[in-house]
């Protein structure tokens, strides 16, 4: 199968190329020579462009859309432009080029507006008006993908939703938390007591591979590692695999949320280029349970985790 992939120099996109390249031809969108090198290193063929200036997609059987704007601090319009309008443009170009299958990388954050999310499945509503720009943009992007589904004309769309992606090659959770710990800036919220689901990168790429041939068009699919765990019971051993100890310092969730609610508007008012010490999104999502059922992916994609949390941690520590 010939696959066009976006986000190939990122954690998820790069892992997807590495997992799929042995059996498929992977063409990956690239915006720089550094991205070219990263894509080639994992077995993909880079093609220059961006979401609004795409290379020709004729001949591609499938698109895997992993690119997204995920920075913690930016104008709302930037999330909207890249995550929503960029996705809509890619959908239109893919359909016009005769692509048959469009797989979109979703997120549980697309459902989040500040609440606990406990034992949720795909019937849980999208947060289309979330107060958090990232969540709002990912919800609207997912809706566009699902609404573009048109199996009768040969264009099928699918959304894969991981939660807290981790594992070898992590460019977000592990390095960010490690840097905070090294600078003496890390503190748990509520002692890390929230319950969370997680998704090892190998389980995610396995699900992406399954979605190339299975699933129901227009549908979202959660994929997780297994039963939820306390956040602290995951993050402590995960950081320990990199030799990082997180300590016991903690702040109450109500205080973290209150401080972020006060600081963020002030930072916006003064036009600060860097984020406040704690953003509203981080304070809220790190103090709210997020536990997920993946029964639908198991039934319709044939998904089963290929790596348990215990095995994933053991491999990283080796």
C-alpha positions as CSV (number, residue, x, y, z in Angstrom):
1,X,0.0,0.0,0.0
2,X,1.2,3.5,-0.8
3,X,0.7,5.8,2.2
4,X,1.0,9.6,2.6
5,X,1.8,10.6,6.2
6,X,2.0,13.9,8.0
7,X,3.9,14.6,11.2
8,X,6.7,12.1,10.2
9,X,9.4,13.9,12.1
10,X,7.4,13.7,15.3
11,X,7.1,11.0,18.0
12,X,3.9,9.3,16.7
13,X,4.5,9.9,13.0
14,X,8.0,8.7,13.1
15,X,7.1,5.6,15.0
16,X,4.3,4.9,12.5
17,X,6.7,5.2,9.6
18,X,9.1,2.8,11.3
19,X,6.3,0.3,12.0
20,X,4.7,0.4,8.6
21,X,7.7,0.9,6.2
22,X,8.6,-2.8,6.0
23,X,5.3,-3.6,4.4
24,X,4.3,-0.3,2.8
25,X,5.6,2.6,0.7
26,X,5.6,5.7,3.0
27,X,5.7,9.2,1.6
28,X,5.9,11.7,4.4
29,X,5.3,15.5,4.4
30,X,8.4,17.5,5.4
31,X,9.1,21.1,5.9
32,X,12.9,21.2,6.4
33,X,16.1,19.3,5.9
34,X,16.1,18.2,9.5
35,X,12.6,16.7,8.9
36,X,13.9,15.0,5.7
37,X,16.7,13.4,7.7
38,X,14.3,12.2,10.5
39,X,11.9,10.7,8.0
40,X,14.6,9.0,6.0
41,X,16.1,7.5,9.2
42,X,12.9,5.6,9.9
43,X,12.3,4.4,6.4
44,X,10.1,7.1,4.9
45,X,10.5,9.2,1.7
46,X,10.2,12.9,2.5
47,X,8.2,15.3,0.2
48,X,8.5,19.0,0.8
49,X,5.4,21.1,1.6
50,X,3.0,21.9,4.4
51,X,-0.7,21.3,5.1
52,X,-1.6,24.3,2.9
53,X,0.9,23.5,0.1
54,X,0.7,19.8,-0.3
55,X,2.6,17.6,-2.7
56,X,0.6,15.6,-5.2
57,X,-1.3,12.8,-3.5
58,X,-2.4,10.9,-6.7
59,X,-1.5,7.3,-6.4
60,X,-1.7,7.2,-2.6
61,X,-4.0,4.6,-1.2
62,X,-4.2,6.0,2.3
63,X,-3.4,9.1,4.3
64,X,-2.3,9.0,8.0
65,X,-2.6,12.4,9.5
66,X,-0.4,12.7,12.6
67,X,0.6,16.4,12.3
68,X,-0.9,18.8,14.8
69,X,0.0,22.0,16.6
70,X,0.5,20.9,20.2
71,X,2.5,23.7,21.8
72,X,1.3,24.7,25.2
73,X,1.2,28.5,24.6
74,X,0.0,30.1,21.4
75,X,-2.8,32.3,20.0
76,X,-6.1,30.4,19.7
77,X,-6.1,31.2,16.0
78,X,-2.9,29.2,15.4
79,X,-4.5,26.0,16.8
80,X,-7.5,26.7,14.6
81,X,-5.5,27.3,11.5
82,X,-3.2,24.3,11.7
83,X,-5.4,21.7,13.5
84,X,-8.8,22.5,12.0
85,X,-8.2,24.3,8.6
86,X,-5.1,22.2,7.9
87,X,-7.0,19.0,8.5
88,X,-9.9,20.2,6.3
89,X,-7.5,21.1,3.5
90,X,-5.8,17.7,3.7
91,X,-9.1,15.9,3.6
92,X,-10.2,17.8,0.5
93,X,-6.9,17.2,-1.3
94,X,-6.9,13.5,-0.4
95,X,-10.4,13.0,-1.6
96,X,-9.8,14.8,-4.9
97,X,-6.6,12.7,-5.4
98,X,-8.6,9.5,-5.1
99,X,-7.2,8.4,-1.7
100,X,-9.4,5.7,-0.3
101,X,-8.7,5.7,3.4
102,X,-7.9,8.7,5.8
103,X,-6.7,7.9,9.3
104,X,-6.6,10.8,11.7
105,X,-4.6,10.9,14.9
106,X,-7.1,12.1,17.5
107,X,-6.8,12.5,21.3
108,X,-8.8,12.3,24.4
109,X,-8.2,16.0,24.9
110,X,-10.8,16.6,22.1
111,X,-13.4,15.7,24.8
112,X,-12.0,17.8,27.6
113,X,-13.4,21.0,29.0
114,X,-12.0,20.7,32.5
115,X,-14.0,17.7,33.9
116,X,-13.1,14.2,35.1
117,X,-13.6,11.6,32.4
118,X,-14.1,8.3,34.0
119,X,-14.7,4.9,32.2
120,X,-15.5,6.8,29.0
121,X,-15.9,5.3,25.5
122,X,-16.6,6.7,22.0
123,X,-20.1,7.8,22.9
124,X,-18.7,10.6,25.1
125,X,-19.3,14.0,23.3
126,X,-16.6,16.1,21.7
127,X,-15.7,19.3,23.5
128,X,-16.4,21.6,20.4
129,X,-16.6,24.7,22.7
130,X,-13.9,23.7,25.1
131,X,-12.2,26.7,26.9
132,X,-8.9,25.2,26.0
133,X,-7.7,26.1,22.4
134,X,-5.9,22.8,21.8
135,X,-8.9,20.7,22.9
136,X,-11.3,22.8,20.9
137,X,-9.3,22.6,17.8
138,X,-8.8,18.8,18.0
139,X,-12.5,18.3,18.6
140,X,-13.4,20.4,15.5
141,X,-10.7,18.6,13.4
142,X,-12.0,15.2,14.4
143,X,-15.6,16.3,13.6
144,X,-14.4,17.4,10.1
145,X,-12.8,14.0,9.6
146,X,-15.8,12.0,10.7
147,X,-18.2,14.2,8.6
148,X,-16.0,13.7,5.5
149,X,-16.7,10.0,5.6
150,X,-18.3,8.9,2.3
151,X,-17.9,5.1,1.8
152,X,-20.4,5.2,-1.1
153,X,-17.9,7.2,-3.1
154,X,-14.9,5.3,-1.9
155,X,-13.6,7.7,0.7
156,X,-13.4,6.2,4.2
157,X,-12.2,8.1,7.4
158,X,-11.2,6.9,10.8
159,X,-10.0,8.5,14.0
160,X,-7.5,6.8,16.4
161,X,-7.5,8.2,19.9
162,X,-4.6,7.4,22.2
163,X,-4.2,8.8,25.8
164,X,-0.8,9.8,27.2
165,X,1.4,8.3,24.6
166,X,4.8,7.0,25.9
167,X,7.7,4.8,25.1
168,X,11.0,4.9,23.2
169,X,11.4,8.0,21.2
170,X,9.1,10.1,23.4
171,X,9.7,13.8,22.6
172,X,7.0,15.2,24.9
173,X,6.2,13.7,28.3
174,X,9.6,12.2,29.4
175,X,11.9,15.0,28.2
176,X,9.6,17.8,29.4
177,X,9.1,16.3,32.9
178,X,12.8,15.4,33.1
179,X,13.8,19.0,32.3
180,X,11.3,20.3,34.9
181,X,12.7,18.0,37.5
182,X,16.3,19.0,36.7
183,X,15.4,22.6,37.1
184,X,13.7,22.0,40.4
185,X,10.3,23.0,38.9
186,X,8.5,19.7,39.0
187,X,5.6,19.2,41.5
188,X,2.8,16.7,41.5
189,X,-0.8,17.9,41.4
190,X,-2.8,16.2,44.2
191,X,0.2,14.0,44.7
192,X,-0.2,12.4,41.3
193,X,-3.3,10.6,42.6
194,X,-5.5,10.9,39.4
195,X,-6.4,7.7,37.6
196,X,-5.3,7.6,34.0
197,X,-5.2,5.4,31.0
198,X,-2.0,5.3,28.9
199,X,-1.0,4.3,25.4
200,X,2.4,2.8,24.6
201,X,3.7,3.9,21.2
202,X,3.9,0.3,20.0
203,X,0.2,-0.2,20.8
204,X,-0.6,3.0,19.0
205,X,1.2,2.1,15.8
206,X,-0.3,-1.4,15.9
207,X,-3.8,0.2,16.0
208,X,-2.8,2.5,13.1
209,X,-1.8,-0.5,11.1
210,X,-5.0,-2.3,11.8
211,X,-7.0,0.8,10.7
212,X,-5.5,0.5,7.2
213,X,-7.8,-2.4,6.5
214,X,-10.4,-2.7,9.4
215,X,-12.9,-0.5,11.1
216,X,-16.1,1.4,10.3
217,X,-15.8,4.6,8.3
218,X,-16.6,7.8,10.1
219,X,-15.9,6.3,13.5
220,X,-13.4,7.1,16.4
221,X,-11.5,4.4,18.2
222,X,-9.8,4.7,21.6
223,X,-6.7,2.6,22.0
224,X,-5.0,2.1,25.5
225,X,-2.6,-0.2,27.2
226,X,-5.1,-1.9,29.5
227,X,-6.5,-1.0,33.0
228,X,-6.0,2.5,34.3
229,X,-3.3,3.3,36.9
230,X,-2.6,6.2,39.2
231,X,-0.6,8.8,37.4
232,X,2.1,8.7,40.0
233,X,2.4,4.9,39.6
234,X,3.1,5.4,35.9
235,X,5.1,8.5,35.8
236,X,7.5,7.6,38.6
237,X,8.9,4.4,37.0
238,X,8.7,6.0,33.5
239,X,11.0,8.8,34.5
240,X,13.2,6.4,36.5
241,X,14.0,4.6,33.2
242,X,15.9,7.8,32.4
243,X,17.5,8.1,35.8
244,X,15.1,10.9,36.9
245,X,13.7,10.9,40.5
246,X,10.6,13.1,40.8
247,X,10.4,13.5,44.6
248,X,7.3,14.2,46.7
249,X,6.6,17.9,46.3
250,X,2.9,18.5,45.5
251,X,0.3,21.2,45.2
252,X,-3.5,20.7,45.7
253,X,-5.5,20.5,42.5
254,X,-7.8,23.4,43.5
255,X,-4.8,25.6,44.1
256,X,-3.2,24.7,40.8
257,X,-6.4,25.3,38.9
258,X,-7.0,28.6,40.7
259,X,-3.5,29.9,40.1
260,X,-3.6,29.0,36.4
261,X,-7.0,30.6,36.0
262,X,-5.6,33.8,37.4
263,X,-2.2,33.8,35.7
264,X,-3.1,32.8,32.1
265,X,-5.4,35.8,31.4
266,X,-2.8,38.1,32.8
267,X,-0.1,36.6,30.6
268,X,-2.4,37.0,27.6
269,X,-3.2,40.6,28.5
270,X,0.5,41.6,28.6
271,X,1.2,39.7,25.4
272,X,3.7,37.3,27.0
273,X,5.6,35.2,24.4
274,X,6.4,32.4,26.9
275,X,3.8,30.5,29.0
276,X,3.0,31.2,32.6
277,X,4.5,28.9,35.2
278,X,1.3,26.8,34.9
279,X,-1.2,26.9,32.1
280,X,-4.9,26.3,32.6
281,X,-4.9,23.3,30.3
282,X,-2.0,21.6,32.2
283,X,-3.4,22.4,35.6
284,X,-6.8,21.0,34.7
285,X,-5.9,17.9,32.7
286,X,-3.3,16.9,35.3
287,X,-5.8,17.1,38.1
288,X,-8.7,15.2,36.5
289,X,-9.2,11.4,36.1
290,X,-9.1,10.1,32.6
291,X,-10.0,6.4,32.3
292,X,-10.9,4.9,28.9
293,X,-12.6,1.8,27.5
294,X,-11.2,0.4,24.2
295,X,-13.9,-2.3,23.7
296,X,-14.8,-0.7,20.3
297,X,-11.3,-0.9,18.9
298,X,-11.1,-4.5,20.1
299,X,-14.3,-5.4,18.5
300,X,-14.1,-3.5,15.2
301,X,-10.3,-3.2,14.6
302,X,-9.3,-6.4,16.2
303,X,-7.0,-4.4,18.5
304,X,-5.2,-6.0,21.4
305,X,-2.3,-4.4,23.2
306,X,1.0,-5.8,21.9
307,X,3.0,-4.3,24.9
308,X,1.9,-4.1,28.5
309,X,2.8,-1.2,30.7
310,X,5.1,-3.5,32.7
311,X,6.8,-4.8,29.6
312,X,7.2,-1.4,28.2
313,X,8.8,0.0,31.3
314,X,11.1,-3.1,31.5
315,X,12.3,-2.5,28.0
316,X,13.1,1.1,28.6
317,X,15.0,0.3,31.8
318,X,17.1,-2.4,30.1
